Amino acid sequence: MTLTTTHERFLSIEEAATYLSTKVSWIHQNHKHKKMPSYKIGRKLIFRIDELDRWLENQKMA
């Protein structure tokens, strides 16, 4: 039996903007209007890398 641990990586809004090569304002806009996946801790938004990747993949035009 193999035990696998998963370390989920979270990004701040600034790190998410850097990761996606965009501006923080774009993150805010897409979070609000296009339901970008995030978590809220107090007043701070954080993002999981794997969820951002999946969300972005689903945003591609056919």
PQR file of N, CA, C, O and H, with PARSE charges and radii, in Angstrom:
ATOM      1  N   MET A   1       0.842  -1.173   0.000 -0.4000 1.5000
ATOM      2  CA  MET A   1       0.000   0.000   0.000 -0.0000 2.0000
ATOM      3  C   MET A   1       0.891   1.240   0.000  0.5500 1.7000
ATOM      4  O   MET A   1       1.859   1.309   0.756 -0.5500 1.4000
ATOM      5  N   THR A   2       0.570   2.212  -0.838 -0.4000 1.5000
ATOM      6  CA  THR A   2       1.359   3.426  -0.953 -0.0000 2.0000
ATOM      7  C   THR A   2       0.551   4.602  -0.432  0.5500 1.7000
ATOM      8  O   THR A   2      -0.612   4.780  -0.794 -0.5500 1.4000
ATOM      9  H   THR A   2      -0.217   2.156  -1.453  0.4000 1.0000
ATOM     10  N   LEU A   3       1.171   5.391   0.409 -0.4000 1.5000
ATOM     11  CA  LEU A   3       0.532   6.584   0.935 -0.0000 2.0000
ATOM     12  C   LEU A   3       1.020   7.773   0.131  0.5500 1.7000
ATOM     13  O   LEU A   3       2.221   8.032   0.053 -0.5500 1.4000
ATOM     14  H   LEU A   3       2.116   5.246   0.703  0.4000 1.0000
ATOM     15  N   THR A   4       0.084   8.493  -0.465 -0.4000 1.5000
ATOM     16  CA  THR A   4       0.432   9.655  -1.268 -0.0000 2.0000
ATOM     17  C   THR A   4      -0.104  10.895  -0.583  0.5500 1.7000
ATOM     18  O   THR A   4      -1.274  10.940  -0.203 -0.5500 1.4000
ATOM     19  H   THR A   4      -0.891   8.283  -0.402  0.4000 1.0000
ATOM     20  N   THR A   5       0.735  11.893  -0.424 -0.4000 1.5000
ATOM     21  CA  THR A   5       0.271  13.156   0.144 -0.0000 2.0000
ATOM     22  C   THR A   5       0.277  14.203  -0.950  0.5500 1.7000
ATOM     23  O   THR A   5       1.177  14.250  -1.788 -0.5500 1.4000
ATOM     24  H   THR A   5       1.685  11.856  -0.732  0.4000 1.0000
ATOM     25  N   THR A   6      -0.732  15.027  -0.925 -0.4000 1.5000
ATOM     26  CA  THR A   6      -0.854  16.091  -1.907 -0.0000 2.0000
ATOM     27  C   THR A   6      -0.681  17.418  -1.196  0.5500 1.7000
ATOM     28  O   THR A   6      -1.387  17.705  -0.230 -0.5500 1.4000
ATOM     29  H   THR A   6      -1.463  14.988  -0.245  0.4000 1.0000
ATOM     30  N   HIS A   7       0.244  18.220  -1.664 -0.4000 1.5000
ATOM     31  CA  HIS A   7       0.440  19.555  -1.120 -0.0000 2.0000
ATOM     32  C   HIS A   7      -0.201  20.528  -2.099  0.5500 1.7000
ATOM     33  O   HIS A   7       0.291  20.740  -3.207 -0.5500 1.4000
ATOM     34  H   HIS A   7       0.818  17.987  -2.449  0.4000 1.0000
ATOM     35  N   GLU A   8      -1.313  21.115  -1.663 -0.4000 1.5000
ATOM     36  CA  GLU A   8      -2.009  22.065  -2.516 -0.0000 2.0000
ATOM     37  C   GLU A   8      -1.301  23.410  -2.405  0.5500 1.7000
ATOM     38  O   GLU A   8      -0.991  23.870  -1.306 -0.5500 1.4000
ATOM     39  H   GLU A   8      -1.713  20.943  -0.762  0.4000 1.0000
ATOM     40  N   ARG A   9      -1.054  24.019  -3.528 -0.4000 1.5000
ATOM     41  CA  ARG A   9      -0.351  25.300  -3.563 -0.0000 2.0000
ATOM     42  C   ARG A   9      -1.362  26.404  -3.777  0.5500 1.7000
ATOM     43  O   ARG A   9      -2.126  26.386  -4.743 -0.5500 1.4000
ATOM     44  H   ARG A   9      -1.306  23.645  -4.420  0.4000 1.0000
ATOM     45  N   PHE A  10      -1.362  27.366  -2.868 -0.4000 1.5000
ATOM     46  CA  PHE A  10      -2.248  28.514  -2.965 -0.0000 2.0000
ATOM     47  C   PHE A  10      -1.453  29.753  -3.362  0.5500 1.7000
ATOM     48  O   PHE A  10      -0.286  29.908  -3.002 -0.5500 1.4000
ATOM     49  H   PHE A  10      -0.741  27.381  -2.084  0.4000 1.0000
ATOM     50  N   LEU A  11      -2.115  30.629  -4.112 -0.4000 1.5000
ATOM     51  CA  LEU A  11      -1.499  31.874  -4.553 -0.0000 2.0000
ATOM     52  C   LEU A  11      -2.313  33.051  -4.039  0.5500 1.7000
ATOM     53  O   LEU A  11      -3.538  32.979  -3.951 -0.5500 1.4000
ATOM     54  H   LEU A  11      -3.063  30.503  -4.405  0.4000 1.0000
ATOM     55  N   SER A  12      -1.626  34.134  -3.701 -0.4000 1.5000
ATOM     56  CA  SER A  12      -2.317  35.387  -3.399 -0.0000 2.0000
ATOM     57  C   SER A  12      -2.825  35.958  -4.725  0.5500 1.7000
ATOM     58  O   SER A  12      -2.505  35.436  -5.793 -0.5500 1.4000
ATOM     59  H   SER A  12      -0.630  34.193  -3.772  0.4000 1.0000
ATOM     60  N   ILE A  13      -3.602  37.013  -4.653 -0.4000 1.5000
ATOM     61  CA  ILE A  13      -4.121  37.610  -5.888 -0.0000 2.0000
ATOM     62  C   ILE A  13      -2.974  38.165  -6.740  0.5500 1.7000
ATOM     63  O   ILE A  13      -3.021  38.096  -7.968 -0.5500 1.4000
ATOM     64  H   ILE A  13      -3.862  37.437  -3.785  0.4000 1.0000
ATOM     65  N   GLU A  14      -1.955  38.708  -6.092 -0.4000 1.5000
ATOM     66  CA  GLU A  14      -0.800  39.226  -6.831 -0.0000 2.0000
ATOM     67  C   GLU A  14      -0.024  38.086  -7.488  0.5500 1.7000
ATOM     68  O   GLU A  14       0.408  38.201  -8.635 -0.5500 1.4000
ATOM     69  H   GLU A  14      -1.917  38.764  -5.094  0.4000 1.0000
ATOM     70  N   GLU A  15       0.150  36.986  -6.756 -0.4000 1.5000
ATOM     71  CA  GLU A  15       0.848  35.826  -7.312 -0.0000 2.0000
ATOM     72  C   GLU A  15       0.045  35.198  -8.447  0.5500 1.7000
ATOM     73  O   GLU A  15       0.618  34.750  -9.440 -0.5500 1.4000
ATOM     74  H   GLU A  15      -0.201  36.892  -5.824  0.4000 1.0000
ATOM     75  N   ALA A  16      -1.287  35.165  -8.304 -0.4000 1.5000
ATOM     76  CA  ALA A  16      -2.140  34.622  -9.367 -0.0000 2.0000
ATOM     77  C   ALA A  16      -2.013  35.467 -10.630  0.5500 1.7000
ATOM     78  O   ALA A  16      -1.958  34.928 -11.736 -0.5500 1.4000
ATOM     79  H   ALA A  16      -1.752  35.529  -7.497  0.4000 1.0000
ATOM     80  N   ALA A  17      -1.967  36.784 -10.473 -0.4000 1.5000
ATOM     81  CA  ALA A  17      -1.800  37.667 -11.631 -0.0000 2.0000
ATOM     82  C   ALA A  17      -0.460  37.406 -12.314  0.5500 1.7000
ATOM     83  O   ALA A  17      -0.388  37.352 -13.542 -0.5500 1.4000
ATOM     84  H   ALA A  17      -2.012  37.223  -9.576  0.4000 1.0000
ATOM     85  N   THR A  18       0.583  37.245 -11.536 -0.4000 1.5000
ATOM     86  CA  THR A  18       1.901  36.935 -12.099 -0.0000 2.0000
ATOM     87  C   THR A  18       1.879  35.574 -12.779  0.5500 1.7000
ATOM     88  O   THR A  18       2.389  35.427 -13.890 -0.5500 1.4000
ATOM     89  H   THR A  18       0.524  37.289 -10.538  0.4000 1.0000
ATOM     90  N   TYR A  19       1.294  34.580 -12.124 -0.4000 1.5000
ATOM     91  CA  TYR A  19       1.216  33.220 -12.671 -0.0000 2.0000
ATOM     92  C   TYR A  19       0.499  33.209 -14.020  0.5500 1.7000
ATOM     93  O   TYR A  19       0.897  32.487 -14.934 -0.5500 1.4000
ATOM     94  H   TYR A  19       0.880  34.699 -11.222  0.4000 1.0000
ATOM     95  N   LEU A  20      -0.569  34.020 -14.143 -0.4000 1.5000
ATOM     96  CA  LEU A  20      -1.346  34.068 -15.381 -0.0000 2.0000
ATOM     97  C   LEU A  20      -0.866  35.167 -16.332  0.5500 1.7000
ATOM     98  O   LEU A  20      -1.490  35.400 -17.367 -0.5500 1.4000
ATOM     99  H   LEU A  20      -0.893  34.607 -13.401  0.4000 1.0000
ATOM    100  N   SER A  21       0.220  35.834 -15.995 -0.4000 1.5000
ATOM    101  CA  SER A  21       0.792  36.920 -16.813 -0.0000 2.0000
ATOM    102  C   SER A  21      -0.245  37.990 -17.122  0.5500 1.7000
ATOM    103  O   SER A  21      -0.437  38.368 -18.277 -0.5500 1.4000
ATOM    104  H   SER A  21       0.726  35.644 -15.154  0.4000 1.0000
ATOM    105  N   THR A  22      -0.898  38.466 -16.096 -0.4000 1.5000
ATOM    106  CA  THR A  22      -1.931  39.475 -16.260 -0.0000 2.0000
ATOM    107  C   THR A  22      -1.883  40.450 -15.095  0.5500 1.7000
ATOM    108  O   THR A  22      -0.984  40.374 -14.257 -0.5500 1.4000
ATOM    109  H   THR A  22      -0.742  38.159 -15.157  0.4000 1.0000
ATOM    110  N   LYS A  23      -2.838  41.361 -15.037 -0.4000 1.5000
ATOM    111  CA  LYS A  23      -2.891  42.363 -13.977 -0.0000 2.0000
ATOM    112  C   LYS A  23      -3.857  41.929 -12.875  0.5500 1.7000
ATOM    113  O   LYS A  23      -4.761  41.124 -13.100 -0.5500 1.4000
ATOM    114  H   LYS A  23      -3.568  41.422 -15.717  0.4000 1.0000
ATOM    115  N   VAL A  24      -3.647  42.473 -11.693 -0.4000 1.5000
ATOM    116  CA  VAL A  24      -4.526  42.186 -10.558 -0.0000 2.0000
ATOM    117  C   VAL A  24      -5.963  42.603 -10.887  0.5500 1.7000
ATOM    118  O   VAL A  24      -6.908  41.918 -10.495 -0.5500 1.4000
ATOM    119  H   VAL A  24      -2.912  43.126 -11.510  0.4000 1.0000
ATOM    120  N   SER A  25      -6.136  43.710 -11.597 -0.4000 1.5000
ATOM    121  CA  SER A  25      -7.488  44.164 -11.955 -0.0000 2.0000
ATOM    122  C   SER A  25      -8.208  43.139 -12.833  0.5500 1.7000
ATOM    123  O   SER A  25      -9.423  42.978 -12.723 -0.5500 1.4000
ATOM    124  H   SER A  25      -5.369  44.267 -11.915  0.4000 1.0000
ATOM    125  N   TRP A  26      -7.469  42.443 -13.702 -0.4000 1.5000
ATOM    126  CA  TRP A  26      -8.066  41.394 -14.538 -0.0000 2.0000
ATOM    127  C   TRP A  26      -8.542  40.238 -13.664  0.5500 1.7000
ATOM    128  O   TRP A  26      -9.612  39.676 -13.898 -0.5500 1.4000
ATOM    129  H   TRP A  26      -6.481  42.573 -13.791  0.4000 1.0000
ATOM    130  N   ILE A  27      -7.742  39.885 -12.655 -0.4000 1.5000
ATOM    131  CA  ILE A  27      -8.131  38.825 -11.721 -0.0000 2.0000
ATOM    132  C   ILE A  27      -9.419  39.222 -11.006  0.5500 1.7000
ATOM    133  O   ILE A  27     -10.350  38.421 -10.920 -0.5500 1.4000
ATOM    134  H   ILE A  27      -6.872  40.341 -12.465  0.4000 1.0000
ATOM    135  N   HIS A  28      -9.481  40.450 -10.495 -0.4000 1.5000
ATOM    136  CA  HIS A  28     -10.690  40.922  -9.809 -0.0000 2.0000
ATOM    137  C   HIS A  28     -11.908  40.842 -10.727  0.5500 1.7000
ATOM    138  O   HIS A  28     -12.963  40.356 -10.320 -0.5500 1.4000
ATOM    139  H   HIS A  28      -8.725  41.100 -10.566  0.4000 1.0000
ATOM    140  N   GLN A  29     -11.766  41.313 -11.953 -0.4000 1.5000
ATOM    141  CA  GLN A  29     -12.876  41.327 -12.906 -0.0000 2.0000
ATOM    142  C   GLN A  29     -13.358  39.912 -13.217  0.5500 1.7000
ATOM    143  O   GLN A  29     -14.562  39.655 -13.208 -0.5500 1.4000
ATOM    144  H   GLN A  29     -10.908  41.707 -12.284  0.4000 1.0000
ATOM    145  N   ASN A  30     -12.446  39.006 -13.488 -0.4000 1.5000
ATOM    146  CA  ASN A  30     -12.831  37.640 -13.839 -0.0000 2.0000
ATOM    147  C   ASN A  30     -13.325  36.859 -12.635  0.5500 1.7000
ATOM    148  O   ASN A  30     -14.163  35.968 -12.775 -0.5500 1.4000
ATOM    149  H   ASN A  30     -11.468  39.214 -13.495  0.4000 1.0000
ATOM    150  N   HIS A  31     -12.824  37.175 -11.474 -0.4000 1.5000
ATOM    151  CA  HIS A  31     -13.323  36.542 -10.254 -0.0000 2.0000
ATOM    152  C   HIS A  31     -14.781  36.932 -10.042  0.5500 1.7000
ATOM    153  O   HIS A  31     -15.614  36.093  -9.700 -0.5500 1.4000
ATOM    154  H   HIS A  31     -12.143  37.899 -11.360  0.4000 1.0000
ATOM    155  N   LYS A  32     -15.081  38.202 -10.246 -0.4000 1.5000
ATOM    156  CA  LYS A  32     -16.434  38.712 -10.008 -0.0000 2.0000
ATOM    157  C   LYS A  32     -17.423  38.275 -11.087  0.5500 1.7000
ATOM    158  O   LYS A  32     -18.529  37.842 -10.763 -0.5500 1.4000
ATOM    159  H   LYS A  32     -14.404  38.884 -10.524  0.4000 1.0000
ATOM    160  N   HIS A  33     -17.053  38.376 -12.347 -0.4000 1.5000
ATOM    161  CA  HIS A  33     -18.001  38.156 -13.442 -0.0000 2.0000
ATOM    162  C   HIS A  33     -17.952  36.769 -14.065  0.5500 1.7000
ATOM    163  O   HIS A  33     -18.959  36.306 -14.601 -0.5500 1.4000
ATOM    164  H   HIS A  33     -16.154  38.727 -12.611  0.4000 1.0000
ATOM    165  N   LYS A  34     -16.830  36.108 -14.010 -0.4000 1.5000
ATOM    166  CA  LYS A  34     -16.717  34.799 -14.665 -0.0000 2.0000
ATOM    167  C   LYS A  34     -16.496  33.671 -13.675  0.5500 1.7000
ATOM    168  O   LYS A  34     -16.133  32.560 -14.061 -0.5500 1.4000
ATOM    169  H   LYS A  34     -16.012  36.484 -13.574  0.4000 1.0000
ATOM    170  N   LYS A  35     -16.714  33.954 -12.404 -0.4000 1.5000
ATOM    171  CA  LYS A  35     -16.662  32.919 -11.364 -0.0000 2.0000
ATOM    172  C   LYS A  35     -15.325  32.186 -11.307  0.5500 1.7000
ATOM    173  O   LYS A  35     -15.286  30.959 -11.218 -0.5500 1.4000
ATOM    174  H   LYS A  35     -17.009  34.856 -12.090  0.4000 1.0000
ATOM    175  N   MET A  36     -14.244  32.934 -11.359 -0.4000 1.5000
ATOM    176  CA  MET A  36     -12.914  32.345 -11.201 -0.0000 2.0000
ATOM    177  C   MET A  36     -12.847  31.691  -9.818  0.5500 1.7000
ATOM    178  O   MET A  36     -13.204  32.323  -8.823 -0.5500 1.4000
ATOM    179  H   MET A  36     -14.275  33.931 -11.431  0.4000 1.0000
ATOM    180  N   PRO A  37     -12.398  30.444  -9.743 -0.5600 1.5000
ATOM    181  CA  PRO A  37     -12.395  29.743  -8.455  0.2800 2.0000
ATOM    182  C   PRO A  37     -11.408  30.371  -7.464  0.5500 1.7000
ATOM    183  O   PRO A  37     -10.255  30.646  -7.795 -0.5500 1.4000
ATOM    184  N   SER A  38     -11.895  30.586  -6.248 -0.4000 1.5000
ATOM    185  CA  SER A  38     -11.037  31.180  -5.223 -0.0000 2.0000
ATOM    186  C   SER A  38     -11.564  30.819  -3.845  0.5500 1.7000
ATOM    187  O   SER A  38     -12.641  30.242  -3.696 -0.5500 1.4000
ATOM    188  H   SER A  38     -12.832  30.362  -5.979  0.4000 1.0000
ATOM    189  N   TYR A  39     -10.785  31.169  -2.862 -0.4000 1.5000
ATOM    190  CA  TYR A  39     -11.166  31.001  -1.463 -0.0000 2.0000
ATOM    191  C   TYR A  39     -10.964  32.345  -0.795  0.5500 1.7000
ATOM    192  O   TYR A  39     -10.083  33.112  -1.184 -0.5500 1.4000
ATOM    193  H   TYR A  39      -9.910  31.638  -2.984  0.4000 1.0000
ATOM    194  N   LYS A  40     -11.770  32.630   0.199 -0.4000 1.5000
ATOM    195  CA  LYS A  40     -11.655  33.896   0.895 -0.0000 2.0000
ATOM    196  C   LYS A  40     -11.293  33.624   2.350  0.5500 1.7000
ATOM    197  O   LYS A  40     -11.975  32.869   3.044 -0.5500 1.4000
ATOM    198  H   LYS A  40     -12.486  32.007   0.514  0.4000 1.0000
ATOM    199  N   ILE A  41     -10.224  34.241   2.792 -0.4000 1.5000
ATOM    200  CA  ILE A  41      -9.811  34.164   4.185 -0.0000 2.0000
ATOM    201  C   ILE A  41      -9.850  35.597   4.704  0.5500 1.7000
ATOM    202  O   ILE A  41      -8.991  36.415   4.375 -0.5500 1.4000
ATOM    203  H   ILE A  41      -9.670  34.854   2.229  0.4000 1.0000
ATOM    204  N   GLY A  42     -10.848  35.882   5.511 -0.4000 1.5000
ATOM    205  CA  GLY A  42     -11.060  37.270   5.928 -0.0000 2.0000
ATOM    206  C   GLY A  42     -11.436  38.086   4.706  0.5500 1.7000
ATOM    207  O   GLY A  42     -12.449  37.821   4.060 -0.5500 1.4000
ATOM    208  H   GLY A  42     -11.546  35.218   5.778  0.4000 1.0000
ATOM    209  N   ARG A  43     -10.618  39.077   4.393 -0.4000 1.5000
ATOM    210  CA  ARG A  43     -10.866  39.895   3.200 -0.0000 2.0000
ATOM    211  C   ARG A  43      -9.930  39.534   2.056  0.5500 1.7000
ATOM    212  O   ARG A  43      -9.941  40.183   1.010 -0.5500 1.4000
ATOM    213  H   ARG A  43      -9.794  39.292   4.918  0.4000 1.0000
ATOM    214  N   LYS A  44      -9.123  38.501   2.257 -0.4000 1.5000
ATOM    215  CA  LYS A  44      -8.092  38.139   1.279 -0.0000 2.0000
ATOM    216  C   LYS A  44      -8.547  36.976   0.396  0.5500 1.7000
ATOM    217  O   LYS A  44      -9.048  35.968   0.894 -0.5500 1.4000
ATOM    218  H   LYS A  44      -9.114  37.974   3.107  0.4000 1.0000
ATOM    219  N   LEU A  45      -8.368  37.127  -0.925 -0.4000 1.5000
ATOM    220  CA  LEU A  45      -8.644  36.049  -1.871 -0.0000 2.0000
ATOM    221  C   LEU A  45      -7.376  35.242  -2.088  0.5500 1.7000
ATOM    222  O   LEU A  45      -6.287  35.799  -2.219 -0.5500 1.4000
ATOM    223  H   LEU A  45      -7.961  37.946  -1.330  0.4000 1.0000
ATOM    224  N   ILE A  46      -7.529  33.924  -2.126 -0.4000 1.5000
ATOM    225  CA  ILE A  46      -6.421  33.050  -2.499 -0.0000 2.0000
ATOM    226  C   ILE A  46      -6.915  32.075  -3.557  0.5500 1.7000
ATOM    227  O   ILE A  46      -8.110  31.795  -3.649 -0.5500 1.4000
ATOM    228  H   ILE A  46      -8.415  33.471  -2.020  0.4000 1.0000
ATOM    229  N   PHE A  47      -5.995  31.567  -4.347 -0.4000 1.5000
ATOM    230  CA  PHE A  47      -6.316  30.732  -5.493 -0.0000 2.0000
ATOM    231  C   PHE A  47      -5.453  29.484  -5.488  0.5500 1.7000
ATOM    232  O   PHE A  47      -4.262  29.548  -5.182 -0.5500 1.4000
ATOM    233  H   PHE A  47      -5.024  31.795  -4.272  0.4000 1.0000
ATOM    234  N   ARG A  48      -6.055  28.336  -5.830 -0.4000 1.5000
ATOM    235  CA  ARG A  48      -5.287  27.098  -6.003 -0.0000 2.0000
ATOM    236  C   ARG A  48      -4.826  27.024  -7.448  0.5500 1.7000
ATOM    237  O   ARG A  48      -5.605  27.276  -8.368 -0.5500 1.4000
ATOM    238  H   ARG A  48      -7.022  28.284  -6.078  0.4000 1.0000
ATOM    239  N   ILE A  49      -3.574  26.683  -7.647 -0.4000 1.5000
ATOM    240  CA  ILE A  49      -3.005  26.619  -8.995 -0.0000 2.0000
ATOM    241  C   ILE A  49      -3.763  25.631  -9.873  0.5500 1.7000
ATOM    242  O   ILE A  49      -4.093  25.951 -11.015 -0.5500 1.4000
ATOM    243  H   ILE A  49      -2.941  26.478  -6.900  0.4000 1.0000
ATOM    244  N   ASP A  50      -4.045  24.439  -9.360 -0.4000 1.5000
ATOM    245  CA  ASP A  50      -4.723  23.439 -10.189 -0.0000 2.0000
ATOM    246  C   ASP A  50      -6.116  23.898 -10.598  0.5500 1.7000
ATOM    247  O   ASP A  50      -6.557  23.598 -11.708 -0.5500 1.4000
ATOM    248  H   ASP A  50      -3.777  24.179  -8.432  0.4000 1.0000
ATOM    249  N   GLU A  51      -6.820  24.618  -9.727 -0.4000 1.5000
ATOM    250  CA  GLU A  51      -8.148  25.124 -10.077 -0.0000 2.0000
ATOM    251  C   GLU A  51      -8.066  26.262 -11.085  0.5500 1.7000
ATOM    252  O   GLU A  51      -8.919  26.368 -11.967 -0.5500 1.4000
ATOM    253  H   GLU A  51      -6.462  24.862  -8.825  0.4000 1.0000
ATOM    254  N   LEU A  52      -7.050  27.114 -10.967 -0.4000 1.5000
ATOM    255  CA  LEU A  52      -6.856  28.173 -11.964 -0.0000 2.0000
ATOM    256  C   LEU A  52      -6.573  27.579 -13.334  0.5500 1.7000
ATOM    257  O   LEU A  52      -7.118  28.035 -14.340 -0.5500 1.4000
ATOM    258  H   LEU A  52      -6.357  27.027 -10.250  0.4000 1.0000
ATOM    259  N   ASP A  53      -5.722  26.563 -13.371 -0.4000 1.5000
ATOM    260  CA  ASP A  53      -5.400  25.908 -14.642 -0.0000 2.0000
ATOM    261  C   ASP A  53      -6.649  25.310 -15.283  0.5500 1.7000
ATOM    262  O   ASP A  53      -6.870  25.477 -16.482 -0.5500 1.4000
ATOM    263  H   ASP A  53      -5.280  26.193 -12.554  0.4000 1.0000
ATOM    264  N   ARG A  54      -7.461  24.617 -14.497 -0.4000 1.5000
ATOM    265  CA  ARG A  54      -8.699  24.014 -15.019 -0.0000 2.0000
ATOM    266  C   ARG A  54      -9.675  25.087 -15.494  0.5500 1.7000
ATOM    267  O   ARG A  54     -10.267  24.958 -16.566 -0.5500 1.4000
ATOM    268  H   ARG A  54      -7.281  24.481 -13.522  0.4000 1.0000
ATOM    269  N   TRP A  55      -9.844  26.149 -14.696 -0.4000 1.5000
ATOM    270  CA  TRP A  55     -10.754  27.228 -15.056 -0.0000 2.0000
ATOM    271  C   TRP A  55     -10.313  27.877 -16.363  0.5500 1.7000
ATOM    272  O   TRP A  55     -11.134  28.132 -17.244 -0.5500 1.4000
ATOM    273  H   TRP A  55      -9.363  26.253 -13.826  0.4000 1.0000
ATOM    274  N   LEU A  56      -9.023  28.139 -16.484 -0.4000 1.5000
ATOM    275  CA  LEU A  56      -8.496  28.769 -17.691 -0.0000 2.0000
ATOM    276  C   LEU A  56      -8.692  27.874 -18.906  0.5500 1.7000
ATOM    277  O   LEU A  56      -9.049  28.356 -19.981 -0.5500 1.4000
ATOM    278  H   LEU A  56      -8.356  27.932 -15.768  0.4000 1.0000
ATOM    279  N   GLU A  57      -8.466  26.588 -18.746 -0.4000 1.5000
ATOM    280  CA  GLU A  57      -8.670  25.629 -19.838 -0.0000 2.0000
ATOM    281  C   GLU A  57     -10.127  25.653 -20.310  0.5500 1.7000
ATOM    282  O   GLU A  57     -10.395  25.553 -21.507 -0.5500 1.4000
ATOM    283  H   GLU A  57      -8.177  26.195 -17.873  0.4000 1.0000
ATOM    284  N   ASN A  58     -11.058  25.783 -19.378 -0.4000 1.5000
ATOM    285  CA  ASN A  58     -12.484  25.817 -19.719 -0.0000 2.0000
ATOM    286  C   ASN A  58     -12.905  27.133 -20.360  0.5500 1.7000
ATOM    287  O   ASN A  58     -13.993  27.216 -20.930 -0.5500 1.4000
ATOM    288  H   ASN A  58     -10.841  25.864 -18.405  0.4000 1.0000
ATOM    289  N   GLN A  59     -12.068  28.162 -20.277 -0.4000 1.5000
ATOM    290  CA  GLN A  59     -12.387  29.466 -20.856 -0.0000 2.0000
ATOM    291  C   GLN A  59     -11.986  29.572 -22.322  0.5500 1.7000
ATOM    292  O   GLN A  59     -12.342  30.540 -22.994 -0.5500 1.4000
ATOM    293  H   GLN A  59     -11.185  28.095 -19.814  0.4000 1.0000
ATOM    294  N   LYS A  60     -11.247  28.582 -22.824 -0.4000 1.5000
ATOM    295  CA  LYS A  60     -10.776  28.635 -24.213 -0.0000 2.0000
ATOM    296  C   LYS A  60     -11.952  28.648 -25.179  0.5500 1.7000
ATOM    297  O   LYS A  60     -12.968  27.987 -24.965 -0.5500 1.4000
ATOM    298  H   LYS A  60     -10.958  27.795 -22.279  0.4000 1.0000
ATOM    299  N   MET A  61     -11.788  29.408 -26.231 -0.4000 1.5000
ATOM    300  CA  MET A  61     -12.796  29.452 -27.292 -0.0000 2.0000
ATOM    301  C   MET A  61     -12.643  28.201 -28.149  0.5500 1.7000
ATOM    302  O   MET A  61     -11.527  27.762 -28.428 -0.5500 1.4000
ATOM    303  H   MET A  61     -10.963  29.945 -26.406  0.4000 1.0000
ATOM    304  N   ALA A  62     -13.754  27.641 -28.558 -0.4000 1.5000
ATOM    305  CA  ALA A  62     -13.722  26.431 -29.394 -0.0000 2.0000
ATOM    306  C   ALA A  62     -13.337  26.773 -30.813  0.5500 1.7000
ATOM    307  O   ALA A  62     -13.258  25.885 -31.662 -0.5500 1.4000
ATOM    308  H   ALA A  62     -14.661  27.998 -28.331  0.4000 1.0000
TER
END
